[in-house]
Amino acid sequence: MQARFLPENSMACRPGITVIFATLAALFAAAPTKAQAGGTPDGIWLTQAGDAKVRVSKCGGGICGVVVWLRDPIDPATGKPQVDDKNLNPALARRPIIGLSLFSGMRPAGPNKWSGQIYNADDGKTYASSISVAGPSTLKVEGCVGGFCGGENWSRASR
């Protein structure tokens, strides 16, 4: 099994681990427990399914998101850490899900909103995405392919 990052409305999920989209161990850094002033998304966020945590931080002129924890970090079929096995690039298909960067080119797009791309480990593809702070403990993550869009709310994790 593999941790995946999918839109809320997506049905392309593996049993047992659907993390999210838009996509995919132990927590290495403590997160703030409250949203910071100015609507920054910095911190550790628990996906809506509760099976992954993503560290969101400032990087360059935008934000980055990296998987830092999985509820099921070990693939039961292999006994090894979950890997990005749906990636079409064989060189990338062996990279671990923990430590995987999900956001690319995520730049400010308005107050408390960033737009760019999100990686979906369920299909190994990248999609147009937007991230917005919806409250002190809610991060809305949305993604689109063609005319179809989906999203979900992540909750700020205490650790």
Backbone bond lengths (Angstrom), bond angles and torsions (degrees), N, CA, C in turn:
res aa  C-N    CA-C-N  psi(-1)  N-CA   C-N-CA  omega(-1)  CA-C   N-CA-C  phi
1 M - - - 1.453 - - 1.505 109.98 -
2 Q 1.308 114.78 160.42 1.458 121.18 -172.06 1.513 109.27 -139.32
3 A 1.289 117.77 138.66 1.457 120.57 173.00 1.510 107.70 -71.56
4 R 1.294 117.95 139.98 1.454 122.08 -175.68 1.513 111.10 -134.58
5 F 1.321 115.96 157.06 1.442 122.20 179.57 1.508 107.39 -123.63
6 L 1.336 117.28 110.95 1.447 122.63 -171.77 1.516 112.53 -133.39
7 P 1.343 116.05 159.22 1.455 118.65 172.28 1.523 109.60 -65.59
8 E 1.307 115.34 152.25 1.456 121.45 -179.23 1.516 111.21 -56.25
9 N 1.326 117.89 -37.12 1.454 121.84 -175.70 1.516 113.03 -86.90
10 S 1.326 118.76 -0.76 1.451 121.93 -177.12 1.513 110.91 -73.15
11 M 1.323 115.69 143.74 1.452 120.59 177.12 1.531 110.79 -106.84
12 A 1.327 118.49 1.37 1.459 122.40 -176.27 1.519 110.35 -87.38
13 C 1.321 117.58 60.91 1.451 122.03 -175.51 1.520 110.32 -110.12
14 R 1.306 117.04 148.65 1.456 120.97 171.37 1.510 107.54 -87.57
15 P 1.314 118.40 144.73 1.455 120.25 178.95 1.524 111.23 -60.96
16 G 1.308 115.55 139.61 1.450 120.54 173.06 1.512 116.30 90.14
17 I 1.331 118.57 -30.19 1.466 118.81 -178.35 1.512 109.64 -140.55
18 T 1.299 117.75 96.36 1.461 118.82 170.55 1.499 105.28 -120.30
19 V 1.251 116.41 116.33 1.445 118.23 -176.05 1.502 107.82 -97.35
20 I 1.295 123.20 -78.68 1.440 123.77 174.64 1.464 113.59 -177.75
21 F 1.239 105.94 -175.44 1.418 122.74 170.48 1.474 109.24 -132.11
22 A 1.633 85.17 -137.03 1.414 123.43 178.06 1.239 171.91 -120.34
23 T 7.459 27.36 -153.96 0.637 71.53 12.40 1.075 52.12 -145.36
24 L 4.331 134.58 -167.12 0.633 109.45 36.59 1.803 77.74 168.38
25 A 9.912 152.16 117.80 1.495 137.80 -164.26 1.511 111.94 99.39
26 A 1.077 117.81 -160.83 1.462 118.98 -175.68 1.514 110.57 -97.64
27 L 1.290 114.33 157.12 1.460 120.80 178.98 1.518 108.39 -82.96
28 F 1.352 116.38 126.15 1.455 119.87 -172.46 1.526 114.42 -94.39
29 A 1.311 117.61 -10.30 1.464 118.36 -178.95 1.520 108.90 -143.36
30 A 1.301 117.06 143.16 1.463 121.22 176.66 1.521 109.05 -74.24
31 A 1.330 115.54 143.04 1.465 120.94 179.94 1.512 109.97 -104.27
32 P 1.336 116.68 152.50 1.451 118.55 172.58 1.526 108.87 -63.01
33 T 1.307 117.59 148.75 1.451 119.46 -178.42 1.513 112.85 -92.08
34 K 1.302 117.35 -10.08 1.457 121.18 178.26 1.513 109.37 -131.81
35 A 1.333 115.99 150.31 1.463 118.98 176.87 1.518 109.08 -62.51
36 Q 1.310 115.39 142.37 1.445 118.98 179.80 1.517 109.60 -82.63
37 A 1.334 115.56 160.22 1.461 120.70 178.87 1.514 109.54 -58.89
38 G 1.309 117.40 148.84 1.452 121.57 179.61 1.507 112.99 86.68
39 G 1.319 119.15 3.73 1.453 121.89 176.24 1.508 114.25 70.86
40 T 1.315 118.95 33.78 1.447 119.15 179.21 1.520 110.04 -75.75
41 P 1.305 116.22 143.76 1.459 120.00 179.90 1.525 113.10 -90.77
42 D 1.330 117.66 7.26 1.471 121.12 -176.92 1.519 111.41 -55.19
43 G 1.319 116.32 134.87 1.456 121.92 176.41 1.513 112.02 138.58
44 I 1.320 114.77 -171.28 1.462 122.14 179.05 1.519 107.85 -103.17
45 W 1.328 115.89 130.68 1.465 121.79 -176.29 1.521 110.47 -121.54
46 L 1.319 116.33 134.45 1.458 123.88 175.82 1.517 107.92 -90.92
47 T 1.318 116.45 127.12 1.463 119.97 179.91 1.524 110.50 -64.44
48 Q 1.308 115.96 161.67 1.465 120.69 -176.55 1.525 111.48 -58.20
49 A 1.329 117.75 -37.24 1.461 121.39 179.19 1.527 112.03 -73.59
50 G 1.345 117.55 -14.95 1.452 121.58 178.45 1.519 114.47 77.29
51 D 1.322 117.54 13.38 1.452 118.82 -176.66 1.525 114.53 -108.54
52 A 1.324 117.39 7.07 1.466 120.31 174.81 1.521 109.60 -153.86
53 K 1.337 114.57 152.86 1.460 121.13 172.53 1.517 107.33 -121.63
54 V 1.338 113.73 139.77 1.459 121.18 -177.33 1.526 108.39 -123.60
55 R 1.333 115.61 128.65 1.466 120.32 175.63 1.517 107.66 -87.24
56 V 1.335 116.52 119.46 1.457 122.11 177.05 1.523 106.66 -106.02
57 S 1.329 115.84 130.51 1.461 120.45 -178.82 1.519 109.77 -148.30
58 K 1.336 115.08 162.26 1.457 120.35 176.32 1.518 108.24 -70.94
59 C 1.322 115.76 141.79 1.460 120.26 173.19 1.521 107.46 -153.86
60 G 1.315 115.73 129.93 1.456 119.14 -175.20 1.516 108.26 58.21
61 G 1.315 117.36 -133.71 1.457 121.61 178.26 1.513 113.19 -94.98
62 G 1.334 117.65 9.98 1.462 120.39 -176.82 1.512 112.16 -136.06
63 I 1.343 115.19 -144.14 1.460 121.20 179.15 1.529 109.56 -130.07
64 C 1.321 114.81 154.10 1.459 122.69 176.60 1.523 107.98 -122.53
65 G 1.327 117.02 154.64 1.454 122.23 176.33 1.520 109.46 -136.30
66 V 1.335 116.51 124.96 1.460 122.14 -176.53 1.529 109.33 -128.76
67 V 1.324 117.25 134.25 1.463 122.12 176.84 1.525 108.33 -68.05
68 V 1.344 116.24 125.47 1.465 120.73 -178.72 1.530 113.46 -118.78
69 W 1.336 116.91 -8.37 1.465 119.80 -177.59 1.518 108.89 -159.51
70 L 1.316 116.11 142.73 1.466 122.68 171.91 1.518 108.77 -129.03
71 R 1.308 116.07 140.61 1.465 119.80 175.83 1.529 109.40 -60.71
72 D 1.331 115.98 -41.17 1.466 122.26 179.82 1.533 108.81 -119.76
73 P 1.324 117.02 80.25 1.462 119.48 -174.58 1.529 114.32 -72.87
74 I 1.332 117.14 -17.50 1.463 121.09 -177.79 1.525 109.77 -103.65
75 D 1.323 115.80 129.85 1.464 122.48 176.64 1.531 107.32 -73.97
76 P 1.339 118.96 116.95 1.463 120.37 -176.80 1.537 112.64 -64.66
77 A 1.323 117.56 -23.50 1.461 120.40 -179.71 1.528 111.95 -74.11
78 T 1.342 116.67 -29.84 1.458 119.72 -176.23 1.519 113.36 -113.76
79 G 1.327 116.51 -19.29 1.462 120.41 -175.40 1.520 112.36 74.04
80 K 1.332 116.60 11.38 1.461 122.27 -178.12 1.527 109.07 -117.22
81 P 1.349 116.95 167.19 1.471 119.31 178.09 1.530 112.32 -57.00
82 Q 1.336 115.19 146.03 1.471 121.69 177.44 1.522 109.37 -56.26
83 V 1.338 116.99 137.30 1.462 122.04 178.08 1.525 110.23 -125.01
84 D 1.312 115.32 166.59 1.467 124.59 -177.22 1.532 110.72 -81.97
85 D 1.321 117.52 57.11 1.456 122.25 -170.99 1.525 115.96 -72.48
86 K 1.312 119.06 -6.14 1.469 121.52 176.40 1.527 111.82 -91.57
87 N 1.333 116.84 -6.49 1.454 120.16 -179.74 1.518 108.87 -66.15
88 L 1.336 116.63 132.47 1.460 121.55 -177.86 1.521 112.82 -70.55
89 N 1.325 116.71 -20.41 1.455 121.22 178.37 1.525 108.17 -87.30
90 P 1.330 117.95 112.76 1.472 119.98 -177.15 1.530 113.70 -56.38
91 A 1.315 117.15 -31.23 1.466 120.13 179.24 1.522 111.48 -67.99
92 L 1.327 117.68 -27.87 1.470 121.79 -179.57 1.526 112.10 -93.38
93 A 1.312 117.97 -18.69 1.465 122.38 -175.03 1.526 112.88 -67.66
94 R 1.314 118.01 -13.06 1.470 121.22 -179.76 1.520 113.01 -100.20
95 R 1.327 117.15 -2.52 1.468 118.42 -177.95 1.526 109.83 -73.52
96 P 1.325 116.58 143.53 1.464 120.00 -179.12 1.531 111.70 -68.38
97 I 1.323 115.69 148.38 1.465 120.65 176.23 1.532 109.40 -67.93
98 I 1.346 117.06 -42.66 1.459 118.63 176.71 1.523 107.28 -68.58
99 G 1.323 115.30 123.00 1.461 121.70 -175.87 1.521 112.31 100.15
100 L 1.316 117.19 -5.53 1.463 122.25 -178.83 1.529 110.68 -72.46
101 S 1.315 115.83 129.88 1.462 121.32 176.92 1.531 108.63 -81.91
102 L 1.333 116.51 127.15 1.464 121.15 -177.56 1.518 113.36 -98.92
103 F 1.334 117.98 -32.02 1.464 121.67 -175.75 1.513 110.31 -100.29
104 S 1.329 116.41 143.64 1.459 120.78 170.55 1.525 108.78 -140.42
105 G 1.318 115.53 140.86 1.460 121.11 179.09 1.511 113.99 59.37
106 M 1.325 117.80 27.49 1.472 121.97 -176.98 1.527 108.33 -78.73
107 R 1.351 116.58 102.92 1.463 123.43 -174.91 1.519 110.69 -116.71
108 P 1.344 117.59 157.22 1.466 120.20 178.24 1.535 111.10 -56.12
109 A 1.335 114.84 136.42 1.466 121.07 -179.31 1.522 110.86 -131.01
110 G 1.320 117.55 14.06 1.456 122.86 -177.79 1.512 108.67 146.13
111 P 1.319 116.41 179.82 1.466 119.56 178.76 1.527 110.72 -60.36
112 N 1.313 116.66 124.92 1.469 122.75 177.15 1.523 113.79 59.41
113 K 1.345 117.84 25.76 1.462 120.66 -177.57 1.525 110.28 -138.83
114 W 1.340 115.45 141.09 1.454 123.36 178.16 1.519 108.36 -132.16
115 S 1.326 116.73 144.13 1.465 121.62 178.43 1.515 109.47 -128.10
116 G 1.314 115.34 147.18 1.452 121.97 179.33 1.503 109.05 176.51
117 Q 1.328 116.22 -131.37 1.456 121.35 -179.65 1.518 109.71 -131.07
118 I 1.345 114.33 153.35 1.461 120.77 176.91 1.521 108.05 -129.82
119 Y 1.317 115.46 139.99 1.458 121.85 178.76 1.520 109.36 -88.74
120 N 1.335 116.65 135.34 1.455 123.35 178.85 1.525 107.97 -111.15
121 A 1.313 117.15 103.62 1.458 120.89 -178.18 1.525 112.64 -68.98
122 D 1.326 118.75 -11.70 1.462 120.38 178.14 1.520 112.37 -71.08
123 D 1.333 115.99 -29.30 1.466 118.10 178.88 1.523 112.87 -128.03
124 G 1.321 117.40 2.02 1.452 121.58 177.71 1.518 114.01 71.31
125 K 1.332 116.89 21.54 1.462 121.00 -177.71 1.523 111.35 -118.42
126 T 1.321 114.74 163.57 1.459 122.39 179.98 1.520 108.86 -114.53
127 Y 1.343 116.31 140.03 1.460 122.01 -175.22 1.527 111.56 -129.49
128 A 1.336 116.15 156.01 1.461 121.57 171.88 1.527 107.34 -60.50
129 S 1.332 116.38 140.99 1.457 119.77 -174.18 1.522 111.33 -150.09
130 S 1.324 114.67 158.59 1.462 120.80 169.92 1.522 108.10 -137.97
131 I 1.314 114.25 147.38 1.460 123.04 179.78 1.517 106.08 -125.71
132 S 1.327 117.39 134.57 1.456 119.45 177.12 1.524 110.22 -142.62
133 V 1.333 114.77 145.83 1.457 120.72 176.03 1.522 106.29 -83.02
134 A 1.332 116.44 117.07 1.460 121.86 -176.41 1.524 112.41 -101.00
135 G 1.306 117.57 0.84 1.459 122.36 -179.76 1.508 108.67 165.88
136 P 1.309 117.72 178.53 1.466 120.38 -176.08 1.520 113.57 -62.38
137 S 1.333 117.74 -22.83 1.461 119.54 -178.32 1.522 112.91 -131.36
138 T 1.345 117.32 21.00 1.460 120.51 -178.41 1.523 111.38 -132.70
139 L 1.326 115.19 128.78 1.454 122.42 175.36 1.525 107.08 -117.94
140 K 1.332 116.61 121.07 1.459 121.12 179.73 1.519 108.16 -92.15
141 V 1.326 116.30 124.22 1.456 123.16 -178.34 1.523 107.55 -117.43
142 E 1.329 116.14 121.18 1.463 120.94 -177.54 1.520 110.07 -127.74
143 G 1.321 115.30 151.70 1.458 120.38 177.06 1.509 110.42 -146.97
144 C 1.336 115.86 153.33 1.458 121.08 -178.03 1.525 110.78 -136.03
145 V 1.316 114.77 145.88 1.457 122.71 169.46 1.521 105.74 -136.93
146 G 1.322 116.14 123.46 1.462 119.25 -174.04 1.517 108.25 60.13
147 G 1.313 117.39 -133.55 1.456 121.92 178.65 1.515 113.71 -93.07
148 F 1.315 116.98 4.12 1.458 120.57 -177.35 1.518 110.49 -100.26
149 C 1.328 115.58 125.87 1.458 121.15 179.66 1.522 109.70 -125.86
150 G 1.296 115.41 151.95 1.454 121.05 177.39 1.511 108.67 -152.12
151 G 1.301 115.56 168.79 1.449 118.29 179.17 1.501 111.57 -171.20
152 E 1.317 113.61 177.15 1.450 119.55 176.74 1.511 109.24 -157.47
153 N 1.322 114.90 168.20 1.459 121.37 179.59 1.519 109.67 -104.39
154 W 1.327 115.34 130.72 1.460 121.09 173.77 1.509 107.46 -99.94
155 S 1.325 116.70 149.19 1.465 123.47 179.71 1.523 109.83 -106.91
156 R 1.330 114.31 140.33 1.462 118.51 178.28 1.529 107.73 -64.97
157 A 1.335 115.64 129.67 1.459 121.57 179.88 1.513 109.19 -91.64
158 S 1.330 117.04 143.86 1.460 120.42 178.44 1.526 110.74 -73.16
159 R 1.302 117.85 -27.45 1.479 123.70 176.43 1.489 108.51 -154.21
